[in-house]
Structure formats: C-alpha cells, structure tokens
C-alpha cells in the first residue's frame, strides 16, 4: 500500500523545487501533529504511515505519542 501511495504522489511532488518540498514537508508535519492528542489517536492516524521514514534517526514522528517513552 505504501508503494502504491508513493507511486501516485511522486508525479505531483516532482513538480516542486527541493526547497518547496522541504517547506511542504514542514507544513504537513505541523498539520499532522494536530491530528491526535493521545497515543491511541496517534496510532489510528498513523496506521498507514511509513514508520521507517519517521524513525530514521534524523527525523522524529510529528505525533510523539507513537514513540514509547522510556
């Protein structure tokens, strides 16, 4: 499912300049962060998320509730 989603989005994102893509990513991250106020809500929101993209070390999931505290 993630591969299909990526394939459909790629042509739309290709028209953006690199800085525009970075801006879009930041804005979408801010919007996404407001989708859930607790861990159960975040997990529902993230059910189609590419977790490897959020947890690659350089990035953090905007829904911090998905990351177990420890």
GUKOLLUM-476311 format. One record per atom (N, C-alpha, C, O): residue in three letters; residue number from 1; y, z, x. Coordinates in Angstrom, 1 decimal, always signed. Layout:
% GUKOLLUM-476311
+------+-----+--------+--------+--------+
| type | seq |     yy |     zz |     xx |
+------+-----+--------+--------+--------+
|  ALA | NUM |      Y |      Z |      X |
...
+------+-----+--------+--------+--------+
END
This chain:
% GUKOLLUM-476311
+------+-----+--------+--------+--------+
| type | seq |     yy |     zz |     xx |
+------+-----+--------+--------+--------+
|  UNK |   1 |   -1.2 |   +0.0 |   +0.8 |
|  UNK |   1 |   +0.0 |   +0.0 |   +0.0 |
|  UNK |   1 |   +1.3 |   +0.0 |   +0.9 |
|  UNK |   1 |   +2.2 |   -0.7 |   +0.6 |
|  UNK |   2 |   +1.2 |   +0.8 |   +1.9 |
|  UNK |   2 |   +2.4 |   +0.8 |   +2.8 |
|  UNK |   2 |   +2.6 |   -0.5 |   +3.5 |
|  UNK |   2 |   +3.8 |   -1.0 |   +3.6 |
|  UNK |   3 |   +1.6 |   -1.2 |   +3.9 |
|  UNK |   3 |   +1.7 |   -2.5 |   +4.5 |
|  UNK |   3 |   +2.3 |   -3.5 |   +3.5 |
|  UNK |   3 |   +3.2 |   -4.4 |   +3.9 |
|  UNK |   4 |   +1.9 |   -3.5 |   +2.2 |
|  UNK |   4 |   +2.5 |   -4.4 |   +1.2 |
|  UNK |   4 |   +4.0 |   -4.1 |   +1.0 |
|  UNK |   4 |   +4.8 |   -5.0 |   +0.9 |
|  UNK |   5 |   +4.3 |   -2.8 |   +0.9 |
|  UNK |   5 |   +5.7 |   -2.4 |   +0.7 |
|  UNK |   5 |   +6.5 |   -2.9 |   +1.9 |
|  UNK |   5 |   +7.6 |   -3.5 |   +1.7 |
|  UNK |   6 |   +6.0 |   -2.7 |   +3.1 |
|  UNK |   6 |   +6.8 |   -3.2 |   +4.3 |
|  UNK |   6 |   +6.9 |   -4.7 |   +4.3 |
|  UNK |   6 |   +8.0 |   -5.2 |   +4.6 |
|  UNK |   7 |   +5.9 |   -5.4 |   +3.9 |
|  UNK |   7 |   +6.0 |   -6.9 |   +3.9 |
|  UNK |   7 |   +7.0 |   -7.4 |   +2.9 |
|  UNK |   7 |   +7.7 |   -8.3 |   +3.1 |
|  UNK |   8 |   +7.2 |   -6.7 |   +1.8 |
|  UNK |   8 |   +8.2 |   -7.1 |   +0.8 |
|  UNK |   8 |   +9.6 |   -6.7 |   +1.2 |
|  UNK |   8 |  +10.5 |   -7.4 |   +0.8 |
|  UNK |   9 |   +9.7 |   -5.6 |   +1.9 |
|  UNK |   9 |  +11.1 |   -5.2 |   +2.3 |
|  UNK |   9 |  +11.6 |   -5.9 |   +3.5 |
|  UNK |   9 |  +12.8 |   -6.1 |   +3.7 |
|  UNK |  10 |  +10.7 |   -6.3 |   +4.4 |
|  UNK |  10 |  +11.1 |   -7.0 |   +5.7 |
|  UNK |  10 |  +12.1 |   -8.1 |   +5.5 |
|  UNK |  10 |  +13.1 |   -8.1 |   +6.3 |
|  UNK |  11 |  +11.9 |   -9.0 |   +4.6 |
|  UNK |  11 |  +12.9 |  -10.1 |   +4.5 |
|  UNK |  11 |  +14.3 |   -9.6 |   +4.1 |
|  UNK |  11 |  +15.3 |  -10.2 |   +4.5 |
|  UNK |  12 |  +14.4 |   -8.6 |   +3.3 |
|  UNK |  12 |  +15.7 |   -8.0 |   +2.9 |
|  UNK |  12 |  +16.4 |   -7.3 |   +4.0 |
|  UNK |  12 |  +17.6 |   -7.4 |   +4.2 |
|  UNK |  13 |  +15.6 |   -6.6 |   +4.8 |
|  UNK |  13 |  +16.1 |   -5.8 |   +5.9 |
|  UNK |  13 |  +16.5 |   -6.8 |   +7.1 |
|  UNK |  13 |  +17.4 |   -6.4 |   +7.9 |
|  UNK |  14 |  +15.8 |   -7.9 |   +7.2 |
|  UNK |  14 |  +16.1 |   -8.8 |   +8.3 |
|  UNK |  14 |  +17.5 |   -9.4 |   +8.3 |
|  UNK |  14 |  +18.0 |   -9.8 |   +9.3 |
|  UNK |  15 |  +18.1 |   -9.4 |   +7.1 |
|  UNK |  15 |  +19.5 |  -10.0 |   +7.0 |
|  UNK |  15 |  +20.5 |   -9.0 |   +7.5 |
|  UNK |  15 |  +21.7 |   -9.4 |   +7.7 |
|  UNK |  16 |  +20.1 |   -7.8 |   +7.8 |
|  UNK |  16 |  +21.1 |   -6.8 |   +8.3 |
|  UNK |  16 |  +21.2 |   -6.8 |   +9.8 |
|  UNK |  16 |  +20.2 |   -7.0 |  +10.5 |
|  UNK |  17 |  +22.4 |   -6.5 |  +10.3 |
|  UNK |  17 |  +22.5 |   -6.3 |  +11.7 |
|  UNK |  17 |  +21.9 |   -4.9 |  +12.1 |
|  UNK |  17 |  +21.8 |   -4.1 |  +11.2 |
|  UNK |  18 |  +21.6 |   -4.7 |  +13.3 |
|  UNK |  18 |  +21.0 |   -3.5 |  +13.7 |
|  UNK |  18 |  +21.8 |   -2.2 |  +13.3 |
|  UNK |  18 |  +21.3 |   -1.2 |  +12.9 |
|  UNK |  19 |  +23.1 |   -2.3 |  +13.5 |
|  UNK |  19 |  +24.0 |   -1.2 |  +13.1 |
|  UNK |  19 |  +23.9 |   -1.0 |  +11.6 |
|  UNK |  19 |  +24.0 |   +0.2 |  +11.1 |
|  UNK |  20 |  +23.9 |   -2.0 |  +10.8 |
|  UNK |  20 |  +23.8 |   -1.9 |   +9.4 |
|  UNK |  20 |  +22.5 |   -1.3 |   +9.0 |
|  UNK |  20 |  +22.5 |   -0.5 |   +8.0 |
|  UNK |  21 |  +21.4 |   -1.6 |   +9.7 |
|  UNK |  21 |  +20.1 |   -1.0 |   +9.4 |
|  UNK |  21 |  +20.2 |   +0.5 |   +9.7 |
|  UNK |  21 |  +19.6 |   +1.3 |   +8.9 |
|  UNK |  22 |  +20.8 |   +0.9 |  +10.8 |
|  UNK |  22 |  +20.9 |   +2.3 |  +11.1 |
|  UNK |  22 |  +21.8 |   +3.0 |  +10.1 |
|  UNK |  22 |  +21.4 |   +4.2 |   +9.7 |
|  UNK |  23 |  +22.8 |   +2.4 |   +9.6 |
|  UNK |  23 |  +23.7 |   +3.0 |   +8.5 |
|  UNK |  23 |  +22.9 |   +3.2 |   +7.3 |
|  UNK |  23 |  +22.9 |   +4.2 |   +6.6 |
|  UNK |  24 |  +22.1 |   +2.2 |   +6.9 |
|  UNK |  24 |  +21.3 |   +2.2 |   +5.7 |
|  UNK |  24 |  +20.3 |   +3.3 |   +5.8 |
|  UNK |  24 |  +20.0 |   +4.1 |   +4.9 |
|  UNK |  25 |  +19.6 |   +3.4 |   +7.0 |
|  UNK |  25 |  +18.6 |   +4.5 |   +7.2 |
|  UNK |  25 |  +19.2 |   +5.9 |   +7.0 |
|  UNK |  25 |  +18.6 |   +6.7 |   +6.4 |
|  UNK |  26 |  +20.4 |   +6.1 |   +7.6 |
|  UNK |  26 |  +21.1 |   +7.4 |   +7.5 |
|  UNK |  26 |  +21.4 |   +7.7 |   +6.0 |
|  UNK |  26 |  +21.2 |   +8.8 |   +5.5 |
|  UNK |  27 |  +22.0 |   +6.7 |   +5.3 |
|  UNK |  27 |  +22.3 |   +6.9 |   +3.9 |
|  UNK |  27 |  +21.1 |   +7.2 |   +3.0 |
|  UNK |  27 |  +21.1 |   +8.0 |   +2.2 |
|  UNK |  28 |  +20.0 |   +6.4 |   +3.2 |
|  UNK |  28 |  +18.8 |   +6.6 |   +2.5 |
|  UNK |  28 |  +18.2 |   +8.0 |   +2.8 |
|  UNK |  28 |  +17.7 |   +8.6 |   +1.9 |
|  UNK |  29 |  +18.3 |   +8.4 |   +4.0 |
|  UNK |  29 |  +17.8 |   +9.7 |   +4.4 |
|  UNK |  29 |  +18.6 |  +10.8 |   +3.6 |
|  UNK |  29 |  +18.0 |  +11.8 |   +3.1 |
|  UNK |  30 |  +19.9 |  +10.7 |   +3.5 |
|  UNK |  30 |  +20.7 |  +11.6 |   +2.8 |
|  UNK |  30 |  +20.4 |  +11.6 |   +1.3 |
|  UNK |  30 |  +20.2 |  +12.7 |   +0.7 |
|  UNK |  31 |  +20.2 |  +10.5 |   +0.7 |
|  UNK |  31 |  +19.8 |  +10.4 |   -0.7 |
|  UNK |  31 |  +18.4 |  +11.0 |   -0.9 |
|  UNK |  31 |  +18.2 |  +11.7 |   -1.9 |
|  UNK |  32 |  +17.5 |  +10.7 |   +0.0 |
|  UNK |  32 |  +16.1 |  +11.2 |   -0.2 |
|  UNK |  32 |  +16.1 |  +12.7 |   -0.1 |
|  UNK |  32 |  +15.3 |  +13.3 |   -0.8 |
|  UNK |  33 |  +16.9 |  +13.3 |   +0.7 |
|  UNK |  33 |  +17.0 |  +14.7 |   +0.9 |
|  UNK |  33 |  +17.3 |  +15.4 |   -0.4 |
|  UNK |  33 |  +17.0 |  +16.6 |   -0.5 |
|  UNK |  34 |  +17.9 |  +14.8 |   -1.3 |
|  UNK |  34 |  +18.3 |  +15.4 |   -2.6 |
|  UNK |  34 |  +17.2 |  +15.3 |   -3.7 |
|  UNK |  34 |  +17.4 |  +15.8 |   -4.8 |
|  UNK |  35 |  +16.1 |  +14.6 |   -3.4 |
|  UNK |  35 |  +15.1 |  +14.3 |   -4.4 |
|  UNK |  35 |  +14.2 |  +15.5 |   -4.7 |
|  UNK |  35 |  +13.6 |  +15.6 |   -5.8 |
|  UNK |  36 |  +14.2 |  +16.5 |   -3.8 |
|  UNK |  36 |  +13.3 |  +17.6 |   -4.1 |
|  UNK |  36 |  +13.9 |  +18.9 |   -3.6 |
|  UNK |  36 |  +14.5 |  +18.9 |   -2.5 |
|  UNK |  37 |  +13.7 |  +19.9 |   -4.3 |
|  UNK |  37 |  +14.3 |  +21.2 |   -3.9 |
|  UNK |  37 |  +13.3 |  +22.2 |   -3.4 |
|  UNK |  37 |  +13.6 |  +23.3 |   -2.9 |
|  UNK |  38 |  +12.0 |  +21.8 |   -3.5 |
|  UNK |  38 |  +10.9 |  +22.7 |   -3.1 |
|  UNK |  38 |   +9.8 |  +21.9 |   -2.5 |
|  UNK |  38 |   +9.7 |  +20.7 |   -2.7 |
|  UNK |  39 |   +8.8 |  +22.5 |   -1.9 |
|  UNK |  39 |   +7.7 |  +21.8 |   -1.3 |
|  UNK |  39 |   +6.9 |  +21.0 |   -2.3 |
|  UNK |  39 |   +6.6 |  +19.9 |   -2.0 |
|  UNK |  40 |   +6.5 |  +21.6 |   -3.5 |
|  UNK |  40 |   +5.7 |  +20.7 |   -4.4 |
|  UNK |  40 |   +6.5 |  +19.5 |   -4.9 |
|  UNK |  40 |   +5.9 |  +18.4 |   -5.0 |
|  UNK |  41 |   +7.8 |  +19.6 |   -5.1 |
|  UNK |  41 |   +8.6 |  +18.5 |   -5.5 |
|  UNK |  41 |   +8.7 |  +17.4 |   -4.4 |
|  UNK |  41 |   +8.6 |  +16.2 |   -4.6 |
|  UNK |  42 |   +8.8 |  +17.9 |   -3.1 |
|  UNK |  42 |   +8.8 |  +17.0 |   -2.0 |
|  UNK |  42 |   +7.5 |  +16.3 |   -1.8 |
|  UNK |  42 |   +7.5 |  +15.1 |   -1.5 |
|  UNK |  43 |   +6.4 |  +17.0 |   -2.0 |
|  UNK |  43 |   +5.1 |  +16.3 |   -1.8 |
|  UNK |  43 |   +4.9 |  +15.2 |   -2.9 |
|  UNK |  43 |   +4.3 |  +14.2 |   -2.6 |
|  UNK |  44 |   +5.4 |  +15.4 |   -4.1 |
|  UNK |  44 |   +5.4 |  +14.4 |   -5.1 |
|  UNK |  44 |   +6.2 |  +13.2 |   -4.7 |
|  UNK |  44 |   +5.8 |  +12.0 |   -4.8 |
|  UNK |  45 |   +7.4 |  +13.5 |   -4.2 |
|  UNK |  45 |   +8.3 |  +12.4 |   -3.8 |
|  UNK |  45 |   +7.8 |  +11.6 |   -2.6 |
|  UNK |  45 |   +7.9 |  +10.4 |   -2.6 |
|  UNK |  46 |   +7.1 |  +12.3 |   -1.7 |
|  UNK |  46 |   +6.6 |  +11.7 |   -0.5 |
|  UNK |  46 |   +5.2 |  +11.1 |   -0.7 |
|  UNK |  46 |   +4.6 |  +10.7 |   +0.4 |
|  UNK |  47 |   +4.6 |  +11.0 |   -1.8 |
|  UNK |  47 |   +3.2 |  +10.6 |   -2.0 |
|  UNK |  47 |   +3.0 |   +9.2 |   -1.4 |
|  UNK |  47 |   +1.9 |   +8.8 |   -1.1 |
|  UNK |  48 |   +4.1 |   +8.4 |   -1.4 |
|  UNK |  48 |   +4.0 |   +7.0 |   -0.9 |
|  UNK |  48 |   +4.7 |   +6.9 |   +0.5 |
|  UNK |  48 |   +4.9 |   +5.8 |   +1.0 |
|  UNK |  49 |   +5.0 |   +8.0 |   +1.1 |
|  UNK |  49 |   +5.7 |   +8.0 |   +2.3 |
|  UNK |  49 |   +4.8 |   +7.6 |   +3.5 |
|  UNK |  49 |   +3.6 |   +7.9 |   +3.5 |
|  UNK |  50 |   +5.4 |   +7.0 |   +4.5 |
|  UNK |  50 |   +4.7 |   +6.7 |   +5.7 |
|  UNK |  50 |   +5.0 |   +7.9 |   +6.6 |
|  UNK |  50 |   +6.0 |   +7.9 |   +7.4 |
|  UNK |  51 |   +4.1 |   +8.9 |   +6.5 |
|  UNK |  51 |   +4.4 |  +10.2 |   +7.3 |
|  UNK |  51 |   +4.5 |  +10.0 |   +8.8 |
|  UNK |  51 |   +5.2 |  +10.8 |   +9.4 |
|  UNK |  52 |   +3.8 |   +9.0 |   +9.3 |
|  UNK |  52 |   +3.9 |   +8.8 |  +10.8 |
|  UNK |  52 |   +5.3 |   +8.4 |  +11.2 |
|  UNK |  52 |   +5.8 |   +8.7 |  +12.3 |
|  UNK |  53 |   +6.1 |   +7.8 |  +10.3 |
|  UNK |  53 |   +7.5 |   +7.4 |  +10.6 |
|  UNK |  53 |   +8.4 |   +8.7 |  +10.5 |
|  UNK |  53 |   +9.3 |   +8.7 |  +11.3 |
|  UNK |  54 |   +8.1 |   +9.6 |   +9.7 |
|  UNK |  54 |   +8.9 |  +10.8 |   +9.6 |
|  UNK |  54 |   +8.5 |  +11.8 |  +10.7 |
|  UNK |  54 |   +9.4 |  +12.7 |  +11.0 |
|  UNK |  55 |   +7.3 |  +11.8 |  +11.2 |
|  UNK |  55 |   +6.9 |  +12.8 |  +12.1 |
|  UNK |  55 |   +6.5 |  +12.3 |  +13.4 |
|  UNK |  55 |   +5.6 |  +12.7 |  +14.1 |
|  UNK |  56 |   +7.4 |  +11.3 |  +13.9 |
|  UNK |  56 |   +7.1 |  +10.7 |  +15.2 |
|  UNK |  56 |   +7.7 |  +11.4 |  +16.4 |
|  UNK |  56 |   +7.7 |  +10.9 |  +17.5 |
|  UNK |  57 |   +8.3 |  +12.5 |  +16.1 |
|  UNK |  57 |   +8.9 |  +13.3 |  +17.2 |
|  UNK |  57 |  +10.4 |  +13.1 |  +17.3 |
|  UNK |  57 |  +11.1 |  +14.0 |  +17.6 |
|  UNK |  58 |  +10.8 |  +11.8 |  +17.2 |
|  UNK |  58 |  +12.2 |  +11.5 |  +17.3 |
|  UNK |  58 |  +12.9 |  +11.7 |  +15.9 |
|  UNK |  58 |  +14.1 |  +11.9 |  +15.9 |
|  UNK |  59 |  +12.2 |  +11.6 |  +14.9 |
|  UNK |  59 |  +12.8 |  +11.7 |  +13.5 |
|  UNK |  59 |  +12.2 |  +13.0 |  +12.8 |
|  UNK |  59 |  +11.2 |  +13.5 |  +13.2 |
|  UNK |  60 |  +13.0 |  +13.4 |  +11.8 |
|  UNK |  60 |  +12.5 |  +14.5 |  +11.0 |
|  UNK |  60 |  +12.5 |  +14.1 |   +9.6 |
|  UNK |  60 |  +13.4 |  +13.3 |   +9.2 |
|  UNK |  61 |  +11.5 |  +14.5 |   +8.8 |
|  UNK |  61 |  +11.5 |  +14.2 |   +7.4 |
|  UNK |  61 |  +12.7 |  +14.7 |   +6.8 |
|  UNK |  61 |  +13.1 |  +15.9 |   +7.0 |
|  UNK |  62 |  +13.5 |  +13.9 |   +5.9 |
|  UNK |  62 |  +14.6 |  +14.5 |   +5.3 |
|  UNK |  62 |  +14.3 |  +15.5 |   +4.2 |
|  UNK |  62 |  +15.1 |  +16.3 |   +3.8 |
|  UNK |  63 |  +13.0 |  +15.6 |   +3.8 |
|  UNK |  63 |  +12.5 |  +16.6 |   +2.9 |
|  UNK |  63 |  +11.8 |  +17.7 |   +3.7 |
|  UNK |  63 |  +10.6 |  +17.7 |   +3.7 |
|  UNK |  64 |  +12.5 |  +18.5 |   +4.3 |
|  UNK |  64 |  +12.0 |  +19.5 |   +5.2 |
|  UNK |  64 |  +10.9 |  +20.4 |   +4.6 |
|  UNK |  64 |  +10.1 |  +21.0 |   +5.3 |
|  UNK |  65 |  +10.8 |  +20.3 |   +3.3 |
|  UNK |  65 |   +9.7 |  +21.1 |   +2.6 |
|  UNK |  65 |   +8.3 |  +20.6 |   +2.8 |
|  UNK |  65 |   +7.3 |  +21.3 |   +2.6 |
|  UNK |  66 |   +8.2 |  +19.3 |   +3.3 |
|  UNK |  66 |   +6.9 |  +18.8 |   +3.6 |
|  UNK |  66 |   +6.3 |  +19.3 |   +4.9 |
|  UNK |  66 |   +5.1 |  +19.1 |   +5.1 |
|  UNK |  67 |   +7.2 |  +19.8 |   +5.8 |
|  UNK |  67 |   +6.7 |  +20.2 |   +7.1 |
|  UNK |  67 |   +6.4 |  +21.7 |   +7.0 |
|  UNK |  67 |   +7.3 |  +22.5 |   +6.8 |
|  UNK |  68 |   +5.2 |  +22.1 |   +7.2 |
|  UNK |  68 |   +4.8 |  +23.5 |   +7.1 |
|  UNK |  68 |   +5.6 |  +24.3 |   +8.2 |
|  UNK |  68 |   +5.7 |  +23.9 |   +9.3 |
|  UNK |  69 |   +6.2 |  +25.4 |   +7.7 |
|  UNK |  69 |   +6.9 |  +26.3 |   +8.7 |
|  UNK |  69 |   +5.9 |  +27.1 |   +9.5 |
|  UNK |  69 |   +4.8 |  +27.4 |   +9.0 |
|  UNK |  70 |   +6.2 |  +27.4 |  +10.7 |
|  UNK |  70 |   +5.2 |  +28.1 |  +11.4 |
|  UNK |  70 |   +5.7 |  +28.6 |  +12.7 |
|  UNK |  70 |   +5.0 |  +29.2 |  +13.4 |
+------+-----+--------+--------+--------+
END
